[in-house]
Amino acid sequence: MKNGKLQVGIIGCGGIANEKHLPSLKKQADRLDIAAFCDIIVERAEKAKKEYGTEDAPVFEDYHELLALPEIDVVHVLTPNVAHAQISIDAFKAGKHVMCEKPMAATVADAQRMMEAWKESGKKFTIGYQSRFRPELQNLKHAVEAGELGDIYFAQAHAIRRRAVPTWGVFPNKALQGGGPLIDIGTHALDMTLWCMDKYEPARVTGSVFYKLGNLPEAVDGNLWGPWDPETYEVEDSAMGQIVMKDGTTIQLIASWALNTIVNREASTTLCGTKAGADIYPGQVVYNRGKYGQLMEEKVSTSGSVAFYDGVSGKPEEIESRQWIDAILNDTEPCVKPEQAFVVTQILEAIYESARTGREVVFS
């Protein structure tokens, strides 16, 4: 702490830093300073410092130099997926609290090393699954905890884009990202589903991973962000998995950046229980059940809004950031626990492995 404020260091100053983390942290200027920046493209770090940092914030190209600063309390790891593990491990060894962007790691082996370093450090650790803080997710989570759905035995995790392949950064680069839509957006849908059910014991997984459209020049037509380069597209364009938990609960996961379907349904979940079911859509949760002799669908009312008044910010990324800083300052647990994110990584890797081998992956 310096002048009564937490000192935050940013490692990775690309898109996710500028679109999510830095604006959210800046809104907490009363209790933290964004006090150091690092990026392998140093100009990006300089730009981030100018827009969000303290006047004397140092800028680095080597993250080890940032971690060596004794005044830094918290580090946000916002790099490509395959770099998450080593940077986070080194940050724990340097005595820092760590917020790591999703997914936790590109492999289970790396995630396990992160878990061990975290436990040895005694510091706080969380992963950037901001969808948990959407109001419709919070509503569903409370309903499940209250027993409104009964015993949930079937779920679907939706991360479907018709044509929305990211054409910037390292997204198509398998060596840096570890995969495509499954590890990029499928990870959000799976996290939402597991968290709402509070079930984290997978028993077996089967998966299919498709490299069908990424290398077809004609498939780029209609992409949301313009044509991608089929010559450099290395990751899958869609993936599907079936996860059976130890209690028999079955989850179907589908993730795509490019798929010939009329469906666009991303960062959403379907839960089916013995008392009722629920579907999450962007900004909405719909409950369904039998009632008074008929099938019913119930939605959350929007009548509580007041014209010209926004109230306290409800952006998921800002709520995520506030509760993370609260956890550090108040010595409480963050909403996204490392143990939960670890299971997400286990399941994603199992889907890739099942697709590679053509066999079911069984958890011990």
C-alpha positions as a printed NumPy array, in Angstrom:
array([[  0.   ,   0.   ,   0.   ],
       [  1.133,   3.53 ,  -0.731],
       [ -0.656,   6.562,   0.649],
       [ -3.407,   4.233,   1.839],
       [ -4.009,   2.824,  -1.656],
       [ -3.344,  -0.55 ,  -3.247],
       [ -0.698,  -0.397,  -5.978],
       [ -1.698,  -2.323,  -9.102],
       [  0.625,  -3.514, -11.866],
       [ -0.636,  -4.396, -15.345],
       [  1.116,  -7.106, -17.38 ],
       [ -0.26 ,  -7.104, -20.9  ],
       [ -1.67 ,  -3.837, -22.264],
       [ -3.664,  -5.076, -25.247],
       [ -7.378,  -5.281, -25.968],
       [ -8.669,  -6.936, -22.794],
       [ -6.659,  -4.534, -20.638],
       [ -7.988,  -1.425, -22.361],
       [-11.559,  -2.596, -22.878],
       [-12.166,  -4.197, -19.477],
       [ -9.588,  -3.989, -16.701],
       [ -8.092,  -0.523, -16.955],
       [-11.38 ,   1.429, -17.202],
       [-12.818,  -0.591, -14.292],
       [ -9.757,  -0.075, -12.101],
       [ -9.628,   3.636, -12.943],
       [-13.106,   4.045, -11.422],
       [-11.638,   2.934,  -8.074],
       [ -9.062,   5.701,  -7.891],
       [-10.055,   6.386,  -4.283],
       [ -8.547,   3.102,  -3.14 ],
       [ -5.959,   2.063,  -5.735],
       [ -3.354,   3.407,  -8.112],
       [ -2.517,   1.796, -11.44 ],
       [  1.156,   2.121, -10.713],
       [  3.152,   0.073, -13.269],
       [  2.725,  -1.217, -16.818],
       [  4.373,  -3.941, -18.899],
       [  3.962,  -5.153, -22.471],
       [  6.284,  -6.805, -24.974],
       [  5.244,  -3.967, -27.298],
       [  6.413,  -1.164, -25.041],
       [  4.462,   1.5  , -26.954],
       [  1.233,  -0.143, -25.788],
       [  2.39 ,   0.063, -22.187],
       [  3.303,   3.725, -22.645],
       [ -0.128,   4.469, -24.085],
       [ -1.891,   2.646, -21.215],
       [  0.159,   4.573, -18.645],
       [ -0.749,   7.862, -20.286],
       [ -4.473,   7.093, -20.187],
       [ -4.795,   5.242, -16.881],
       [ -1.616,   5.342, -14.816],
       [ -0.107,   7.545, -12.168],
       [  2.274,  10.228, -13.385],
       [  5.344,   8.392, -12.09 ],
       [  4.252,   4.863, -13.109],
       [  7.205,   2.987, -14.652],
       [  6.842,   1.151, -17.957],
       [  8.576,  -2.164, -18.711],
       [  9.072,  -4.589, -21.553],
       [ 10.15 ,  -7.422, -19.199],
       [  7.51 ,  -8.401, -16.633],
       [ 10.17 ,  -9.57 , -14.167],
       [ 11.169,  -5.93 , -13.666],
       [  7.602,  -5.005, -12.75 ],
       [  7.374,  -7.909, -10.293],
       [ 10.61 ,  -6.753,  -8.651],
       [  8.947,  -3.514,  -7.521],
       [  8.278,  -3.948,  -3.772],
       [  5.51 ,  -1.356,  -3.768],
       [  3.294,  -3.315,  -6.186],
       [  0.596,  -5.202,  -4.245],
       [ -1.586,  -6.598,  -7.027],
       [ -0.849,  -7.827, -10.542],
       [ -3.342,  -8.263, -13.393],
       [ -2.112, -10.844, -15.917],
       [ -3.703,  -9.877, -19.257],
       [ -1.534, -11.678, -21.784],
       [ -2.235, -14.396, -24.389],
       [ -3.409, -17.639, -22.797],
       [ -0.188, -19.642, -22.891],
       [  1.654, -16.944, -20.904],
       [ -0.835, -16.881, -18.003],
       [  0.773, -19.635, -15.994],
       [  4.419, -18.599, -15.743],
       [  3.679, -14.925, -15.174],
       [  1.149, -15.739, -12.444],
       [  3.548, -18.187, -10.786],
       [  6.347, -15.611, -10.797],
       [  3.94 , -13.001,  -9.407],
       [  3.023, -15.25 ,  -6.482],
       [  6.704, -15.895,  -5.802],
       [  7.184, -12.113,  -5.743],
       [  4.455, -11.801,  -3.094],
       [  1.715, -10.278,  -5.264],
       [ -2.043, -10.862,  -5.362],
       [ -3.031, -12.071,  -8.838],
       [ -6.012, -11.453, -11.101],
       [ -5.521, -13.583, -14.22 ],
       [ -7.716, -13.23 , -17.278],
       [ -9.679, -16.24 , -18.425],
       [ -8.964, -19.016, -19.1  ],
       [ -6.833, -19.877, -16.091],
       [ -4.269, -21.634, -18.312],
       [ -3.953, -23.331, -21.678],
       [ -3.233, -26.727, -20.068],
       [ -4.113, -28.546, -16.875],
       [ -0.43 , -29.02 , -16.085],
       [  0.087, -25.256, -16.145],
       [ -3.064, -24.668, -14.1  ],
       [ -1.824, -27.146, -11.491],
       [  1.452, -25.255, -11.191],
       [ -0.494, -22.037, -10.708],
       [ -2.584, -23.625,  -7.957],
       [  0.524, -24.813,  -6.123],
       [  2.242, -21.42 ,  -6.354],
       [ -0.919, -19.673,  -5.139],
       [ -1.31 , -21.949,  -2.115],
       [  2.329, -21.449,  -1.156],
       [  2.06 , -17.674,  -1.476],
       [ -0.828, -16.985,   0.904],
       [ -2.032, -14.292,  -1.522],
       [ -5.386, -13.733,  -3.212],
       [ -6.054, -15.276,  -6.624],
       [ -8.96 , -14.999,  -9.047],
       [ -9.764, -15.528, -12.726],
       [-11.58 , -13.067, -15.005],
       [-15.015, -14.622, -15.495],
       [-16.999, -11.373, -15.45 ],
       [-20.216, -12.959, -16.775],
       [-20.982, -14.134, -13.245],
       [-21.747, -10.519, -12.368],
       [-24.433, -10.004, -15.004],
       [-27.769,  -9.315, -13.257],
       [-29.55 , -12.196, -15.005],
       [-26.832, -14.617, -13.828],
       [-27.08 , -13.31 , -10.288],
       [-30.845, -13.796, -10.385],
       [-30.473, -17.378, -11.6  ],
       [-27.799, -18.168,  -9.025],
       [-30.089, -16.969,  -6.203],
       [-32.989, -19.004,  -7.622],
       [-30.885, -22.171,  -7.706],
       [-29.631, -21.605,  -4.164],
       [-33.227, -21.142,  -3.007],
       [-34.159, -24.517,  -4.509],
       [-36.487, -23.015,  -7.139],
       [-35.282, -25.395,  -9.866],
       [-35.074, -28.491,  -7.681],
       [-32.452, -31.089,  -8.625],
       [-30.657, -29.877, -11.767],
       [-29.747, -32.908, -13.85 ],
       [-29.252, -31.526, -17.382],
       [-27.668, -28.333, -18.697],
       [-26.441, -26.753, -21.898],
       [-23.596, -24.25 , -22.128],
       [-23.977, -22.021, -25.198],
       [-21.119, -20.139, -26.888],
       [-22.342, -20.024, -30.482],
       [-21.327, -17.439, -33.068],
       [-22.409, -17.824, -36.704],
       [-19.505, -15.766, -38.086],
       [-17.572, -13.813, -35.502],
       [-13.952, -14.879, -35.834],
       [-11.652, -12.347, -34.121],
       [ -9.301, -10.99 , -36.779],
       [ -6.899,  -9.079, -34.521],
       [ -4.178,  -9.972, -32.053],
       [ -3.153, -13.609, -31.619],
       [ -6.59 , -15.25 , -31.605],
       [ -5.934, -17.579, -34.599],
       [ -2.449, -18.498, -33.28 ],
       [ -2.61 , -21.924, -31.633],
       [  0.859, -21.666, -30.097],
       [ -0.088, -18.518, -28.159],
       [ -3.791, -19.108, -27.48 ],
       [ -3.902, -22.885, -27.018],
       [ -7.118, -23.157, -29.024],
       [ -9.991, -21.3  , -30.626],
       [-13.618, -20.731, -29.6  ],
       [-13.667, -23.545, -27.045],
       [-10.955, -21.996, -24.884],
       [-11.938, -18.406, -25.75 ],
       [-15.725, -18.19 , -25.345],
       [-16.673, -21.763, -24.435],
       [-14.804, -21.194, -21.191],
       [-17.29 , -18.445, -20.193],
       [-20.363, -20.55 , -20.961],
       [-18.979, -23.523, -19.054],
       [-17.995, -21.407, -16.058],
       [-21.479, -19.869, -15.897],
       [-23.119, -23.281, -16.035],
       [-20.948, -24.95 , -13.383],
       [-21.199, -21.927, -11.073],
       [-24.981, -21.675, -11.241],
       [-25.319, -25.396, -10.469],
       [-22.407, -25.414,  -8.001],
       [-21.232, -28.735,  -9.395],
       [-17.489, -29.226,  -9.873],
       [-16.854, -32.976,  -9.994],
       [-16.62 , -34.219, -13.594],
       [-16.641, -37.975, -14.134],
       [-16.194, -38.343, -17.894],
       [-16.014, -36.201, -21.015],
       [-16.358, -36.774, -24.749],
       [-15.642, -34.123, -27.329],
       [-15.559, -33.211, -31.005],
       [-13.373, -30.423, -32.394],
       [-13.768, -29.193, -35.973],
       [-11.309, -27.485, -38.317],
       [-13.799, -27.122, -41.171],
       [-14.295, -23.443, -42.039],
       [-11.176, -21.635, -40.847],
       [ -9.097, -22.507, -43.895],
       [-11.829, -22.098, -46.513],
       [-11.504, -18.711, -48.282],
       [-15.226, -18.652, -49.097],
       [-16.156, -19.171, -45.417],
       [-14.862, -15.729, -44.425],
       [-17.802, -14.058, -46.199],
       [-20.062, -12.351, -43.674],
       [-17.642, -12.388, -40.75 ],
       [-18.554,  -9.739, -38.172],
       [-15.038,  -8.264, -38.078],
       [-14.249,  -8.657, -41.751],
       [-12.389, -11.464, -43.5  ],
       [ -9.824, -13.471, -41.577],
       [ -6.717, -14.909, -43.241],
       [ -7.295, -18.614, -44.001],
       [ -3.535, -19.069, -44.394],
       [ -2.829, -18.162, -40.766],
       [ -5.967, -19.617, -39.14 ],
       [ -4.591, -22.439, -36.949],
       [ -7.287, -23.105, -34.33 ],
       [-10.645, -24.881, -34.43 ],
       [-13.71 , -23.06 , -35.73 ],
       [-16.148, -25.042, -33.556],
       [-16.137, -27.609, -30.759],
       [-18.678, -29.633, -28.826],
       [-18.446, -31.61 , -25.611],
       [-20.595, -33.768, -23.37 ],
       [-19.677, -33.697, -19.69 ],
       [-21.101, -36.161, -17.186],
       [-20.603, -35.186, -13.558],
       [-20.108, -37.679, -10.737],
       [-23.738, -37.299,  -9.636],
       [-24.925, -38.05 , -13.188],
       [-25.703, -34.454, -14.174],
       [-25.036, -34.079, -17.896],
       [-23.84 , -30.885, -19.604],
       [-23.685, -30.269, -23.334],
       [-21.257, -27.55 , -24.412],
       [-21.087, -26.03 , -27.879],
       [-18.644, -23.287, -28.869],
       [-18.094, -21.752, -32.292],
       [-16.606, -18.738, -33.981],
       [-17.862, -19.894, -37.378],
       [-20.721, -22.34 , -37.848],
       [-23.401, -22.592, -40.52 ],
       [-26.383, -22.133, -38.239],
       [-28.983, -19.401, -37.771],
       [-28.296, -19.42 , -34.025],
       [-26.25 , -16.739, -32.276],
       [-26.19 , -17.534, -28.585],
       [-23.078, -16.653, -26.624],
       [-22.274, -16.586, -22.893],
       [-25.549, -18.241, -21.945],
       [-26.774, -21.374, -20.231],
       [-29.811, -23.636, -19.984],
       [-30.565, -25.456, -16.713],
       [-33.173, -28.208, -16.397],
       [-34.276, -29.226, -12.911],
       [-36.993, -31.35 , -11.345],
       [-39.07 , -28.312, -10.289],
       [-38.345, -25.864, -13.109],
       [-35.958, -24.899, -15.86 ],
       [-34.198, -21.674, -16.771],
       [-32.602, -20.127, -19.851],
       [-30.132, -17.274, -19.82 ],
       [-30.077, -14.846, -22.732],
       [-28.12 , -11.568, -22.871],
       [-29.813,  -9.323, -20.34 ],
       [-32.566, -11.795, -19.513],
       [-33.37 , -14.962, -17.582],
       [-36.494, -16.966, -18.46 ],
       [-37.862, -19.542, -16.018],
       [-40.195, -22.314, -17.18 ],
       [-42.362, -24.709, -15.2  ],
       [-45.783, -26.263, -14.938],
       [-48.175, -24.184, -12.829],
       [-51.958, -24.09 , -12.355],
       [-52.4  , -26.829, -14.932],
       [-50.407, -25.046, -17.649],
       [-46.85 , -24.546, -18.783],
       [-45.562, -21.131, -17.73 ],
       [-42.664, -18.882, -18.734],
       [-41.586, -16.165, -16.299],
       [-39.219, -13.248, -16.937],
       [-37.702, -10.638, -14.671],
       [-39.625,  -7.372, -14.81 ],
       [-37.936,  -4.195, -16.042],
       [-40.512,  -1.911, -14.368],
       [-38.069,  -0.844, -11.673],
       [-36.197,   1.508, -13.989],
       [-36.422,   5.285, -13.653],
       [-36.097,   7.649, -16.601],
       [-32.808,   9.588, -16.902],
       [-31.235,   7.796, -13.912],
       [-28.617,   5.104, -14.336],
       [-27.954,   4.556, -10.633],
       [-24.859,   2.715,  -9.454],
       [-22.908,   1.158, -12.304],
       [-23.974,  -2.372, -13.004],
       [-21.454,  -3.242, -15.691],
       [-20.262,  -6.802, -14.98 ],
       [-16.595,  -5.925, -15.436],
       [-16.861,  -3.059, -12.944],
       [-18.642,  -5.196, -10.35 ],
       [-16.004,  -7.893, -10.876],
       [-13.228,  -5.365, -10.314],
       [-14.816,  -3.888,  -7.184],
       [-15.415,  -7.248,  -5.521],
       [-11.843,  -8.331,  -6.354],
       [-10.39 ,  -5.241,  -4.675],
       [-12.843,  -5.736,  -1.777],
       [-11.513,  -9.276,  -1.308],
       [ -7.946,  -7.978,  -0.987],
       [ -8.752,  -5.066,   1.313],
       [-11.187,  -7.009,   3.526],
       [ -9.381, -10.38 ,   3.415],
       [-12.401, -12.19 ,   1.979],
       [-12.738, -14.702,  -0.859],
       [-13.3  , -13.41 ,  -4.388],
       [-16.378, -14.659,  -6.203],
       [-14.366, -16.625,  -8.774],
       [-12.33 , -19.146,  -6.819],
       [ -9.191, -20.702,  -8.343],
       [-10.465, -24.22 ,  -7.579],
       [-13.512, -23.568,  -9.756],
       [-11.515, -22.137, -12.658],
       [ -9.19 , -25.144, -12.435],
       [-12.117, -27.519, -13.091],
       [-13.114, -25.461, -16.145],
       [ -9.588, -25.901, -17.524],
       [ -9.729, -29.645, -16.785],
       [-12.943, -30.059, -18.748],
       [-11.809, -27.956, -21.714],
       [ -8.595, -29.939, -21.998],
       [-10.59 , -33.188, -21.778],
       [-12.769, -32.099, -24.726],
       [ -9.664, -31.386, -26.814],
       [ -8.083, -34.686, -25.72 ],
       [-11.209, -36.722, -26.444],
       [-11.444, -35.202, -29.912],
       [ -7.775, -35.923, -30.552],
       [ -7.887, -39.559, -29.458],
       [-11.466, -40.446, -30.359],
       [-11.948, -41.752, -26.816],
       [-13.835, -40.759, -23.709],
       [-11.737, -39.072, -21.03 ],
       [-12.411, -40.507, -17.572],
       [-11.533, -38.573, -14.424],
       [-10.118, -40.455, -11.475]])
